[in-house]
Amino acid sequence: EGHTERVYALFQKSLKQLARLQIEGNKGSNYDMSLTAREFGKQAILSDMLYFKYYFLDTLGLPYDKQALINEFEALAVFLTQTRYKYFMFRDFQSRNIMVKDEEVFFIDYQGGMNGALQYDVASLLWQAKAGLSDEWKASVLEYYVNEVNSILDKPVDKDIFINQYKGYGVIRLLQVLGAYGFRGLFERKAHFLT
């Protein structure tokens, strides 16, 4: 539909329900039962960034300073693991995992969930390649999401810290997606990913 009022309202509903799922879903969760990892910590962050390095940069043969890149990855991973806002992390929160029925939203495909930063899922949704959201929409629905989180939590998040780390998680998510597209397209030769 493009940038319509209906679509905007669905993004708001999705982020409202995401905040509820992340915070309420965290209560009593046993992350030892997680399928992929217990938490999205430093090793998982570095793994996503190395996925980008191996399956995108190295596969395409693009020149870069390997040590400088690893140093940047390390610094970003350390910064992001210092988040104060760890709850249930959906891990693959994107529009194709949001079902709409009678103008209400429902989520699927969260079996990869684990303990992690609230910001990762929001970055996954707002920065997905196919969404094509304007910067204005991203900023507006992010603001809406932060307000929803603050309405649920006993102690509100520090908005400046939250947004700063959100940007870092956006970078992580984009690098992970490029790695996935490199793997699916350049290795597995899947047409959709090559395009």
Beta strands, then each sheet from edge to edge (+ up, - down):
strand 1: 86-89
strand 2: 98-101
strand 3: 104-107
strand 4: 114-117
sheet 1: 1+ 4-
sheet 2: 2+ 3-
end
